[in-house]
Amino acid sequence: MKWINRNDDESNYEDRRGKVRKGAAIGGIGTIVVFVIALVLNQDPSQLLNVANQILPAGGGEQVDEARATENEDMKVLSLGVFNSANDIWTKIFSNQLGKQYRKPTFVTFTDETMSGCGGATASSGPFYCPADEKVYIDLAFFHELSSKFKAPGELAMAYVTAHEVGHHVQKLLGYTDYLDQKRRSVSQEEYNELSVRLELQADFFAGVWARQAVEMKIIELEKGDIESAMQAANAVGDDNIQKQMQGYIVPESFTHGTSEQRMRWFNKGYNTGDISQGDTFSARNL
Ligand SMILES: [Zn+2]
C-alpha cells in the first residue's frame, strides 16, 4: 500500500501512548484525605499515597512514560492516515448518496490500558469502537500481534482493522447500533449473536468500501499482495479461527463476528462494488 495523498491532520486524534497509571493517581480531595489519615496514623503521607494508589482505581492524573510516548510511530502514522481518509470518504458518501451529514469520530491510541466511555480497555480487548463517546481505540501493539500471532502482516491488514472500526461509527450514525441495543432486551442470546455477526460483517463491508474509494480518490495506491493481506487479516479475526486457536473447537451459535470466510467475502464485496447500497447485511438472507 502506497500513500499518494495522506492526511496527517491530528484534530480528531487523542494520543494516549505512554500514559500509564502510576504515581500520583489520587488527586484533589483524595490527596487531602490521605494526608489527614497519614497524620492521624503518624505515617509518611507519600508512602500511604502509594499504597492507596495501588488499592484504589485511578482517579485522574496519569504519568507519561516518555520512552513509550512515541512507540510504534510508523503504525500511528499509518492508522491515523487511514482514519482521516475514512472520514473524508464517509463525509462524501453521506452527503452525496445518503443526504446526511457525517460527524467525525475521534481516534485514540493508547499503551496497555485506558478508559473509554464504554468502560476500561486493555491491550487484550483489541481495537474497538465505543458508541457512547464516538471514539475508536487502538493499542498499536495489536498490529504486532496481527502480524505475528494472526499471521496477517502488511499495511492493508492494519488499514482494514482501522477502517473496520470507523465502519462501526458509520453504523452508529446510520442507526444500526441503536437498533441492536434495542434488540438486546427483547431477543434470545443466540438471536442477538446473529445480529452482532450482521453488524460485524457490515463493518467489514464498509472497510472494503473504504479501500475501494481510497484507491479511486487517489489517496492510496495498492500494490501486489495488498488485498491478500487485508483478506488474511479478515480471515485471522474470524470467530471460527479464533475459537479454534483459543479452545480447539468451534461453537457457531456463539459467533459474534462471523466466520473467516464470511468476513473475507464481505470485505471483498465492499471492495469490488464500492457501493454502500450492497452492504445491507441486516436484510441479507445468506450472510
Ligand atoms: Zn468490529
Residues whose N, C-alpha, C, O or C-beta is under 5 A from the ligand:
A	BS01	ZN	E200 A203
